[in-house]
Amino acid sequence: MVYNQFCPISKAMEVLGEKWTLLIVRDALCGSTRFNEFQRGLSQISPTVLTKRLSQMVDEGLLFKKRIPGQRGYEYFPTQACKELYPVIEQMGIWGMHWARHQLTEEDYDLELLMLYLERSIQPQYLLGNETVIRFNFSDVKEYPSWWLVVSDDQVDVCVHDPGKEVDVYLNCCVRVMCQLWMGDISYKTAIHQGALELVGPKQLTGTIQQWIKPSLWAGLQPASDIVS
């Protein structure tokens, strides 16, 4: 899209205004570098469109493309131009929490995105031992209702198939509740008290879950309607 205006906002929108671009920026700033990682964070994007957007963003100086050593694929890293969008993304998230959260529908509770965020939110320093296995059982998911996070030292891996390891902590709930917990819309204590969450495991881990699962950057922000009232 070309606006033919000298205003810096219009020029910025010529680069950033394409569908998916700012969400790719979001994921790049959160640590996604490989094609499949961007796909996990953008489950509704087609491979063709993602390939096109990544190529455009390389050409526009937002991403740096580098071949993966010893492999055929590429990795994409945020450039300085992309990194300077961090406060823009952060402020958009704040705005969204205040003014757009009321538009959430059941279709918005994306399991793939949730597990990607949870994988990145694990704080291994607050876990016990060299390895911790966390199992999520989602009551409202028919295909692949169980997911595992395997934390080995500082490495966190997500699995949709049983890794064959002893589970340390179970979280039994629906996808919506887990999203609400991570977003800070509801506390673990409240979810357990209401019967929306079953948390099973040793007290040394279940009692510190808010430490080893870091909540969203925007956790606790209220909708504008709550602020006004």
Accessible surface in RSA format (square Angstrom, percent):
REM  Atomic radii and reference values for relative SASA: ProtOr
REM  Chains: A
REM  Algorithm: Lee & Richards
REM  Probe-radius: 1.40
REM  Slices: 20
REM RES _ NUM      All-atoms   Total-Side   Main-Chain    Non-polar    All polar
REM                ABS   REL    ABS   REL    ABS   REL    ABS   REL    ABS   REL
RES MET A   1   147.63  76.5 109.57  72.5  38.06  90.6  97.52  82.9  50.10  66.4
RES VAL A   2   101.04  66.5  79.85  72.3  21.19  51.1  79.85  69.4  21.19  57.5
RES TYR A   3    94.65  44.2  74.71  42.5  19.94  51.9  56.97  42.8  37.68  46.5
RES ASN A   4   131.14  90.4  97.31  94.0  33.83  81.5  35.58  85.6  95.56  92.4
RES GLN A   5   107.37  60.0  97.06  70.9  10.31  24.5  25.89  55.1  81.48  61.8
RES PHE A   6   200.69 100.4 175.17 108.5  25.52  66.4 183.66 111.3  17.03  48.7
RES CYS A   7    44.87  33.9  43.54  48.6   1.34   3.1  19.23  48.7  25.64  27.6
RES PRO A   8   106.02  77.3  97.57  88.9   8.45  30.7 101.76  84.0   4.26  26.5
RES ILE A   9   127.61  72.6 125.28  93.3   2.33   5.6 127.58  91.9   0.03   0.1
RES SER A  10    10.20   8.6   6.29   8.4   3.91   9.0   9.84  20.9   0.36   0.5
RES LYS A  11    97.71  47.7  94.32  57.9   3.39   8.1  64.35  57.9  33.36  35.5
RES ALA A  12    44.47  40.9  35.48  54.8   8.98  20.4  43.77  61.6   0.69   1.8
RES MET A  13    80.11  41.5  78.86  52.2   1.25   3.0  53.46  45.5  26.64  35.3
RES GLU A  14    33.52  19.2  21.28  16.1  12.24  29.1   7.91  15.3  25.61  20.9
RES VAL A  15    51.03  33.6  49.08  44.4   1.95   4.7  49.54  43.0   1.50   4.1
RES LEU A  16    22.71  12.6  20.59  14.7   2.12   5.3  20.59  14.5   2.12   5.7
RES GLY A  17    37.73  46.5   0.00   N/A  37.73  46.5   8.08  22.2  29.65  66.4
RES GLU A  18    66.72  38.3  56.75  42.9   9.98  23.8  16.66  32.2  50.06  40.9
RES LYS A  19   146.56  71.5 132.37  81.2  14.19  33.8  87.58  78.8  58.98  62.8
RES TRP A  20    44.34  17.8  35.81  17.3   8.53  20.0  28.30  15.1  16.04  26.0
RES THR A  21     3.72   2.6   3.66   3.7   0.05   0.1   0.69   0.9   3.03   4.6
RES LEU A  22    42.59  23.7  40.23  28.8   2.36   5.9  40.23  28.3   2.36   6.4
RES LEU A  23    73.41  40.9  73.17  52.3   0.24   0.6  73.17  51.4   0.24   0.6
RES ILE A  24     0.00   0.0   0.00   0.0   0.00   0.0   0.00   0.0   0.00   0.0
RES VAL A  25     0.00   0.0   0.00   0.0   0.00   0.0   0.00   0.0   0.00   0.0
RES ARG A  26    35.95  15.1  35.33  18.0   0.62   1.5  16.18  22.1  19.77  12.0
RES ASP A  27     0.00   0.0   0.00   0.0   0.00   0.0   0.00   0.0   0.00   0.0
RES ALA A  28     3.99   3.7   0.00   0.0   3.99   9.1   0.00   0.0   3.99  10.6
RES LEU A  29    42.59  23.7  11.66   8.3  30.93  77.7  13.46   9.4  29.13  78.4
RES CYS A  30    62.41  47.2  39.51  44.1  22.90  53.8  10.56  26.8  51.85  55.9
RES GLY A  31    47.20  58.2   0.00   N/A  47.20  58.2  31.12  85.4  16.08  36.0
RES SER A  32     0.13   0.1   0.00   0.0   0.13   0.3   0.10   0.2   0.03   0.0
RES THR A  33    26.15  18.6  26.15  26.5   0.00   0.0  18.72  25.1   7.43  11.2
RES ARG A  34    83.59  35.1  83.59  42.6   0.00   0.0  20.16  27.5  63.44  38.4
RES PHE A  35    63.05  31.5  61.61  38.2   1.43   3.7  61.61  37.4   1.43   4.1
RES ASN A  36    90.82  62.6  88.67  85.7   2.15   5.2  33.25  80.0  57.57  55.6
RES GLU A  37    52.85  30.3  52.85  40.0   0.00   0.0  10.89  21.1  41.96  34.3
RES PHE A  38     0.00   0.0   0.00   0.0   0.00   0.0   0.00   0.0   0.00   0.0
RES GLN A  39    56.77  31.7  52.67  38.5   4.10   9.8  14.16  30.1  42.61  32.3
RES ARG A  40    53.42  22.4  49.87  25.4   3.55   8.4  33.99  46.4  19.43  11.8
RES GLY A  41     4.20   5.2   0.00   N/A   4.20   5.2   0.00   0.0   4.20   9.4
RES LEU A  42     6.00   3.3   1.99   1.4   4.02  10.1   5.37   3.8   0.64   1.7
RES SER A  43    50.38  42.6  19.49  26.0  30.89  71.2  21.29  45.3  29.10  40.8
RES GLN A  44   151.88  84.9 123.27  90.1  28.61  68.1  48.33 102.9 103.55  78.5
RES ILE A  45    11.19   6.4   0.16   0.1  11.03  26.6   1.52   1.1   9.68  26.3
RES SER A  46    49.04  41.4  41.16  54.9   7.88  18.2  42.99  91.6   6.05   8.5
RES PRO A  47    78.28  57.1  77.82  70.9   0.45   1.7  78.28  64.6   0.00   0.0
RES THR A  48   107.71  76.6 100.83 102.2   6.88  16.4  70.16  94.2  37.55  56.8
RES VAL A  49    49.65  32.7  49.01  44.4   0.64   1.5  49.65  43.1   0.00   0.0
RES LEU A  50     0.00   0.0   0.00   0.0   0.00   0.0   0.00   0.0   0.00   0.0
RES THR A  51    77.55  55.2  75.31  76.4   2.24   5.3  63.33  85.1  14.22  21.5
RES LYS A  52   120.06  58.6 113.90  69.9   6.16  14.7  63.77  57.4  56.29  60.0
RES ARG A  53    25.97  10.9  25.97  13.2   0.00   0.0   0.32   0.4  25.66  15.5
RES LEU A  54     0.57   0.3   0.57   0.4   0.00   0.0   0.57   0.4   0.00   0.0
RES SER A  55    57.79  48.8  51.94  69.3   5.85  13.5  26.42  56.3  31.37  43.9
RES GLN A  56    50.84  28.4  49.04  35.8   1.80   4.3  24.34  51.8  26.50  20.1
RES MET A  57     1.59   0.8   1.59   1.1   0.00   0.0   1.59   1.4   0.00   0.0
RES VAL A  58    43.17  28.4  32.74  29.6  10.43  25.1  32.74  28.4  10.43  28.3
RES ASP A  59   120.68  84.5  82.53  82.1  38.15  90.2  30.94  72.8  89.74  89.5
RES GLU A  60    79.80  45.8  47.96  36.3  31.84  75.8  29.89  57.8  49.91  40.7
RES GLY A  61    34.45  42.5   0.00   N/A  34.45  42.5  30.29  83.1   4.16   9.3
RES LEU A  62     8.56   4.8   8.56   6.1   0.00   0.0   8.56   6.0   0.00   0.0
RES LEU A  63     3.67   2.0   0.00   0.0   3.67   9.2   0.00   0.0   3.67   9.9
RES PHE A  64   118.22  59.1 116.23  72.0   1.99   5.2 118.22  71.7   0.00   0.0
RES LYS A  65    88.38  43.1  70.95  43.5  17.43  41.5  22.50  20.3  65.88  70.2
RES LYS A  66   116.95  57.1 113.12  69.4   3.83   9.1  59.13  53.2  57.82  61.6
RES ARG A  67   125.31  52.6 114.96  58.6  10.35  24.7  49.93  68.2  75.38  45.7
RES ILE A  68    10.85   6.2  10.85   8.1   0.00   0.0  10.85   7.8   0.00   0.0
RES PRO A  69   112.14  81.7  88.74  80.9  23.40  85.0  99.97  82.5  12.17  75.6
RES GLY A  70    90.51 111.6   0.00   N/A  90.51 111.6  45.56 125.0  44.95 100.7
RES GLN A  71    98.14  54.9  82.43  60.2  15.70  37.4  32.84  69.9  65.30  49.5
RES ARG A  72   221.13  92.8 208.57 106.3  12.56  29.9  85.03 116.2 136.10  82.5
RES GLY A  73    33.30  41.1   0.00   N/A  33.30  41.1  28.87  79.2   4.43   9.9
RES TYR A  74    75.76  35.4  67.49  38.4   8.28  21.5  42.81  32.2  32.95  40.6
RES GLU A  75    30.93  17.8  30.93  23.4   0.00   0.0   0.00   0.0  30.93  25.3
RES TYR A  76    22.50  10.5  22.50  12.8   0.00   0.0   2.26   1.7  20.24  24.9
RES PHE A  77    71.25  35.6  71.25  44.1   0.00   0.0  71.25  43.2   0.00   0.0
RES PRO A  78    29.88  21.8  21.16  19.3   8.72  31.7  21.16  17.5   8.72  54.2
RES THR A  79    35.67  25.4  27.98  28.4   7.69  18.3  35.67  47.9   0.00   0.0
RES GLN A  80   115.31  64.5 107.93  78.9   7.37  17.6  54.65 116.3  60.66  46.0
RES ALA A  81    55.11  50.7  39.15  60.4  15.95  36.3  46.93  66.1   8.18  21.7
RES CYS A  82     0.00   0.0   0.00   0.0   0.00   0.0   0.00   0.0   0.00   0.0
RES LYS A  83   110.38  53.8 102.65  63.0   7.73  18.4  47.29  42.6  63.09  67.2
RES GLU A  84   112.47  64.6  95.66  72.4  16.80  40.0  35.61  68.9  76.86  62.8
RES LEU A  85    20.85  11.6  20.85  14.9   0.00   0.0  20.85  14.6   0.00   0.0
RES TYR A  86   101.12  47.2 101.12  57.5   0.00   0.0  78.33  58.9  22.79  28.1
RES PRO A  87    80.28  58.5  75.30  68.6   4.98  18.1  75.89  62.7   4.39  27.3
RES VAL A  88    68.37  45.0  63.94  57.9   4.44  10.7  68.02  59.1   0.35   0.9
RES ILE A  89    21.27  12.1  20.28  15.1   0.99   2.4  20.28  14.6   0.99   2.7
RES GLU A  90    56.57  32.5  55.51  42.0   1.06   2.5   6.60  12.8  49.97  40.8
RES GLN A  91   106.66  59.6 106.28  77.7   0.38   0.9  46.13  98.2  60.53  45.9
RES MET A  92    94.65  49.0  86.15  57.0   8.50  20.2  84.82  72.1   9.83  13.0
RES GLY A  93    17.80  22.0   0.00   N/A  17.80  22.0  15.78  43.3   2.02   4.5
RES ILE A  94    45.70  26.0  45.70  34.0   0.00   0.0  45.70  32.9   0.00   0.0
RES TRP A  95   150.23  60.3 148.21  71.7   2.02   4.7 127.99  68.2  22.24  36.1
RES GLY A  96    18.63  23.0   0.00   N/A  18.63  23.0  17.80  48.8   0.84   1.9
RES MET A  97     7.48   3.9   6.48   4.3   1.00   2.4   4.48   3.8   3.00   4.0
RES HIS A  98    43.42  23.7  38.90  27.0   4.51  11.5  22.80  23.5  20.62  24.0
RES TRP A  99   135.87  54.5 126.56  61.3   9.31  21.9 112.13  59.8  23.74  38.5
RES ALA A 100    33.60  30.9  27.82  42.9   5.78  13.1  28.01  39.4   5.59  14.8
RES ARG A 101    51.03  21.4  41.27  21.0   9.76  23.2  19.73  27.0  31.30  19.0
RES HIS A 102   142.63  78.0 104.11  72.4  38.52  98.6  89.04  91.8  53.59  62.4
RES GLN A 103   119.19  66.6 101.38  74.1  17.81  42.4  36.59  77.9  82.60  62.6
RES LEU A 104    68.19  38.0  43.84  31.4  24.35  61.2  44.79  31.5  23.40  63.0
RES THR A 105    69.45  49.4  61.72  62.6   7.73  18.4  63.99  85.9   5.46   8.3
RES GLU A 106   104.39  59.9  89.99  68.1  14.40  34.3  59.18 114.5  45.21  36.9
RES GLU A 107   151.30  86.9 119.89  90.7  31.41  74.8  73.31 141.8  77.99  63.7
RES ASP A 108    73.85  51.7  50.43  50.2  23.42  55.4  13.62  32.0  60.24  60.1
RES TYR A 109    35.92  16.8  20.45  11.6  15.47  40.2  15.08  11.3  20.83  25.7
RES ASP A 110    40.00  28.0  29.86  29.7  10.15  24.0  19.78  46.6  20.22  20.2
RES LEU A 111    27.45  15.3  23.54  16.8   3.91   9.8  23.54  16.5   3.91  10.5
RES GLU A 112    65.50  37.6  64.79  49.0   0.71   1.7  25.07  48.5  40.43  33.0
RES LEU A 113    37.46  20.9  37.46  26.8   0.00   0.0  37.46  26.3   0.00   0.0
RES LEU A 114     6.17   3.4   2.58   1.8   3.59   9.0   5.64   4.0   0.53   1.4
RES MET A 115     0.00   0.0   0.00   0.0   0.00   0.0   0.00   0.0   0.00   0.0
RES LEU A 116     4.76   2.6   4.76   3.4   0.00   0.0   4.76   3.3   0.00   0.0
RES TYR A 117    35.76  16.7  34.93  19.9   0.83   2.2  27.78  20.9   7.98   9.8
RES LEU A 118     0.00   0.0   0.00   0.0   0.00   0.0   0.00   0.0   0.00   0.0
RES GLU A 119    35.65  20.5  31.93  24.2   3.72   8.9   4.78   9.2  30.88  25.2
RES ARG A 120    71.57  30.0  45.35  23.1  26.22  62.4  42.92  58.7  28.65  17.4
RES SER A 121     5.59   4.7   5.01   6.7   0.58   1.3   0.58   1.2   5.01   7.0
RES ILE A 122     8.19   4.7   0.00   0.0   8.19  19.7   0.00   0.0   8.19  22.2
RES GLN A 123    33.93  19.0  33.83  24.7   0.10   0.2   3.19   6.8  30.74  23.3
RES PRO A 124    30.65  22.3  20.72  18.9   9.93  36.1  20.95  17.3   9.70  60.3
RES GLN A 125   124.80  69.8  85.91  62.8  38.89  92.6  60.07 127.9  64.73  49.1
RES TYR A 126   100.19  46.8  87.16  49.6  13.03  33.9  45.51  34.2  54.68  67.4
RES LEU A 127    17.69   9.8   4.17   3.0  13.51  34.0   4.17   2.9  13.51  36.4
RES LEU A 128   106.02  59.0  95.24  68.1  10.78  27.1  96.98  68.1   9.03  24.3
RES GLY A 129    73.52  90.7   0.00   N/A  73.52  90.7  38.89 106.7  34.63  77.6
RES ASN A 130   120.48  83.1 111.40 107.7   9.09  21.9  24.67  59.4  95.81  92.6
RES GLU A 131    74.58  42.8  54.90  41.5  19.68  46.9  21.49  41.6  53.09  43.3
RES THR A 132     2.94   2.1   2.72   2.8   0.22   0.5   0.13   0.2   2.81   4.2
RES VAL A 133     2.29   1.5   2.29   2.1   0.00   0.0   2.29   2.0   0.00   0.0
RES ILE A 134     0.00   0.0   0.00   0.0   0.00   0.0   0.00   0.0   0.00   0.0
RES ARG A 135    63.84  26.8  63.84  32.5   0.00   0.0   1.04   1.4  62.80  38.1
RES PHE A 136     0.15   0.1   0.15   0.1   0.00   0.0   0.15   0.1   0.00   0.0
RES ASN A 137    38.53  26.6  36.88  35.6   1.65   4.0  21.79  52.4  16.74  16.2
RES PHE A 138     4.38   2.2   0.17   0.1   4.21  11.0   0.77   0.5   3.61  10.3
RES SER A 139    99.25  83.9  55.43  74.0  43.83 101.0  54.86 116.8  44.40  62.2
RES ASP A 140    84.55  59.2  49.26  49.0  35.30  83.5  40.40  95.1  44.15  44.0
RES VAL A 141    30.98  20.4  19.45  17.6  11.53  27.8  22.59  19.6   8.39  22.8
RES LYS A 142   206.45 100.7 173.23 106.3  33.22  79.1 122.64 110.4  83.81  89.3
RES GLU A 143   130.06  74.7 115.55  87.4  14.50  34.5  47.77  92.4  82.28  67.2
RES TYR A 144    98.33  45.9  89.97  51.2   8.35  21.7  56.55  42.5  41.78  51.5
RES PRO A 145    55.77  40.6  55.77  50.8   0.00   0.0  55.77  46.0   0.00   0.0
RES SER A 146    17.26  14.6  15.95  21.3   1.31   3.0   7.69  16.4   9.57  13.4
RES TRP A 147    16.84   6.8  16.84   8.1   0.00   0.0  16.84   9.0   0.00   0.0
RES TRP A 148    13.05   5.2  13.05   6.3   0.00   0.0  12.48   6.7   0.56   0.9
RES LEU A 149     0.00   0.0   0.00   0.0   0.00   0.0   0.00   0.0   0.00   0.0
RES VAL A 150    10.71   7.0  10.24   9.3   0.47   1.1  10.24   8.9   0.47   1.3
RES VAL A 151     3.90   2.6   2.87   2.6   1.03   2.5   2.87   2.5   1.03   2.8
RES SER A 152    39.34  33.2  37.26  49.7   2.08   4.8  29.33  62.5  10.01  14.0
RES ASP A 153    98.90  69.3  84.32  83.9  14.58  34.5  37.20  87.5  61.70  61.5
RES ASP A 154   127.85  89.6 105.69 105.2  22.15  52.4  35.64  83.9  92.20  92.0
RES GLN A 155   106.30  59.4 102.55  74.9   3.75   8.9  35.22  75.0  71.08  53.9
RES VAL A 156    20.54  13.5  12.10  11.0   8.44  20.3  12.10  10.5   8.44  22.9
RES ASP A 157    65.53  45.9  64.27  64.0   1.26   3.0  17.95  42.2  47.58  47.4
RES VAL A 158    37.84  24.9  16.43  14.9  21.41  51.6  16.44  14.3  21.40  58.0
RES CYS A 159    32.39  24.5  26.55  29.6   5.84  13.7  11.16  28.3  21.23  22.9
RES VAL A 160    48.27  31.8  39.55  35.8   8.73  21.0  39.55  34.4   8.73  23.7
RES HIS A 161   121.09  66.2 115.39  80.2   5.71  14.6  79.50  81.9  41.59  48.4
RES ASP A 162    93.70  65.6  67.38  67.1  26.32  62.2  25.47  59.9  68.24  68.1
RES PRO A 163    42.35  30.9   8.29   7.6  34.05 123.8  20.51  16.9  21.84 135.7
RES GLY A 164    70.30  86.7   0.00   N/A  70.30  86.7  35.94  98.6  34.36  77.0
RES LYS A 165    88.88  43.4  73.98  45.4  14.90  35.5  41.27  37.1  47.61  50.7
RES GLU A 166   155.75  89.4 133.13 100.7  22.62  53.9  56.39 109.1  99.35  81.1
RES VAL A 167    26.46  17.4   8.42   7.6  18.04  43.5   8.42   7.3  18.04  48.9
RES ASP A 168    47.47  33.3  40.60  40.4   6.87  16.2   4.42  10.4  43.04  42.9
RES VAL A 169     0.00   0.0   0.00   0.0   0.00   0.0   0.00   0.0   0.00   0.0
RES TYR A 170    72.97  34.1  72.97  41.5   0.00   0.0  40.42  30.4  32.55  40.1
RES LEU A 171     0.27   0.2   0.00   0.0   0.27   0.7   0.00   0.0   0.27   0.7
RES ASN A 172    38.97  26.9  34.47  33.3   4.50  10.8  19.14  46.1  19.83  19.2
RES CYS A 173     7.96   6.0   0.22   0.2   7.73  18.2   6.65  16.9   1.30   1.4
RES CYS A 174    32.91  24.9  31.18  34.8   1.73   4.1  10.06  25.5  22.85  24.6
RES VAL A 175     8.44   5.6   8.44   7.6   0.00   0.0   8.44   7.3   0.00   0.0
RES ARG A 176   100.98  42.4 100.54  51.2   0.44   1.0  20.92  28.6  80.06  48.5
RES VAL A 177    17.10  11.3  17.10  15.5   0.00   0.0  17.10  14.9   0.00   0.0
RES MET A 178     0.00   0.0   0.00   0.0   0.00   0.0   0.00   0.0   0.00   0.0
RES CYS A 179    16.71  12.6  16.05  17.9   0.66   1.5   7.06  17.9   9.65  10.4
RES GLN A 180    41.83  23.4  41.39  30.3   0.44   1.0   3.26   6.9  38.57  29.3
RES LEU A 181     5.68   3.2   0.00   0.0   5.68  14.3   0.00   0.0   5.68  15.3
RES TRP A 182    26.44  10.6  25.18  12.2   1.26   3.0  26.44  14.1   0.00   0.0
RES MET A 183    29.11  15.1  29.11  19.3   0.00   0.0  19.13  16.3   9.99  13.2
RES GLY A 184    33.49  41.3   0.00   N/A  33.49  41.3  13.23  36.3  20.26  45.4
RES ASP A 185    72.37  50.7  33.83  33.7  38.54  91.1  22.99  54.1  49.38  49.2
RES ILE A 186    33.96  19.3  23.28  17.3  10.68  25.8  31.03  22.3   2.94   8.0
RES SER A 187    50.04  42.3  38.26  51.1  11.78  27.1  40.77  86.8   9.27  13.0
RES TYR A 188    18.05   8.4  18.05  10.3   0.00   0.0  16.52  12.4   1.53   1.9
RES LYS A 189   168.86  82.4 162.72  99.8   6.14  14.6 108.78  97.9  60.08  64.0
RES THR A 190    53.71  38.2  50.54  51.2   3.17   7.6  26.43  35.5  27.28  41.2
RES ALA A 191     0.00   0.0   0.00   0.0   0.00   0.0   0.00   0.0   0.00   0.0
RES ILE A 192    79.30  45.1  68.44  51.0  10.86  26.2  68.44  49.3  10.86  29.5
RES HIS A 193   161.85  88.5 132.02  91.8  29.83  76.3  87.22  89.9  74.62  86.8
RES GLN A 194   120.07  67.1  82.37  60.2  37.70  89.8  32.41  69.0  87.66  66.5
RES GLY A 195    66.99  82.6   0.00   N/A  66.99  82.6  32.83  90.1  34.16  76.5
RES ALA A 196    33.68  31.0  16.84  26.0  16.84  38.3  28.29  39.8   5.40  14.3
RES LEU A 197     6.39   3.6   0.00   0.0   6.39  16.1   1.31   0.9   5.08  13.7
RES GLU A 198    98.60  56.6  94.96  71.8   3.65   8.7  35.76  69.2  62.85  51.3
RES LEU A 199    31.14  17.3   5.59   4.0  25.55  64.2   5.59   3.9  25.55  68.8
RES VAL A 200    65.57  43.1  63.16  57.2   2.41   5.8  65.57  57.0   0.00   0.0
RES GLY A 201    33.48  41.3   0.00   N/A  33.48  41.3  11.65  32.0  21.84  48.9
RES PRO A 202    65.78  47.9  52.43  47.8  13.35  48.5  64.96  53.6   0.82   5.1
RES LYS A 203   172.80  84.3 163.12 100.1   9.67  23.0 107.12  96.4  65.67  70.0
RES GLN A 204   119.71  66.9 105.08  76.8  14.63  34.8  47.85 101.8  71.86  54.5
RES LEU A 205     9.34   5.2   9.34   6.7   0.00   0.0   9.34   6.6   0.00   0.0
RES THR A 206    25.21  17.9  18.44  18.7   6.77  16.1   7.51  10.1  17.70  26.8
RES GLY A 207    59.74  73.7   0.00   N/A  59.74  73.7  26.74  73.4  33.00  73.9
RES THR A 208    44.63  31.7  40.70  41.3   3.93   9.4  44.14  59.3   0.49   0.7
RES ILE A 209     5.74   3.3   5.42   4.0   0.33   0.8   5.42   3.9   0.33   0.9
RES GLN A 210   117.51  65.7 103.84  75.9  13.67  32.5  26.26  55.9  91.25  69.2
RES GLN A 211    93.66  52.4  84.52  61.8   9.14  21.8  31.69  67.5  61.97  47.0
RES TRP A 212     0.00   0.0   0.00   0.0   0.00   0.0   0.00   0.0   0.00   0.0
RES ILE A 213     3.06   1.7   0.82   0.6   2.25   5.4   0.82   0.6   2.25   6.1
RES LYS A 214   108.21  52.8 107.47  65.9   0.74   1.8  57.92  52.1  50.29  53.6
RES PRO A 215    62.48  45.5  55.81  50.9   6.67  24.2  56.88  47.0   5.60  34.8
RES SER A 216     6.24   5.3   0.00   0.0   6.24  14.4   0.48   1.0   5.77   8.1
RES LEU A 217   103.92  57.9  67.37  48.2  36.55  91.9  75.76  53.2  28.16  75.8
RES TRP A 218    48.67  19.5  48.21  23.3   0.46   1.1  48.67  26.0   0.00   0.0
RES ALA A 219    35.09  32.3  12.04  18.6  23.04  52.4  12.04  17.0  23.04  61.0
RES GLY A 220    54.68  67.4   0.00   N/A  54.68  67.4  33.17  91.0  21.51  48.2
RES LEU A 221    59.95  33.4  51.70  37.0   8.25  20.7  53.15  37.3   6.79  18.3
RES GLN A 222    97.87  54.7  94.52  69.1   3.35   8.0  20.68  44.0  77.18  58.5
RES PRO A 223    45.61  33.2  45.61  41.6   0.00   0.0  45.61  37.7   0.00   0.0
RES ALA A 224     7.63   7.0   7.09  10.9   0.55   1.2   7.37  10.4   0.26   0.7
RES SER A 225    80.29  67.8  64.21  85.7  16.08  37.0  55.68 118.6  24.62  34.5
RES ASP A 226    74.66  52.3  60.36  60.1  14.31  33.8   9.66  22.7  65.00  64.8
RES ILE A 227    97.71  55.6  72.62  54.1  25.09  60.5  76.48  55.1  21.23  57.6
RES VAL A 228   127.63  84.0  96.46  87.3  31.17  75.1 103.35  89.8  24.28  65.8
RES SER A 229   121.59 102.7  56.02  74.8  65.57 151.0  62.98 134.1  58.61  82.1
END  Absolute sums over single chains surface
CHAIN  1 A    13559.0      10925.4       2633.5       7619.0       5940.0
END  Absolute sums over all chains
TOTAL         13559.0      10925.4       2633.5       7619.0       5940.0
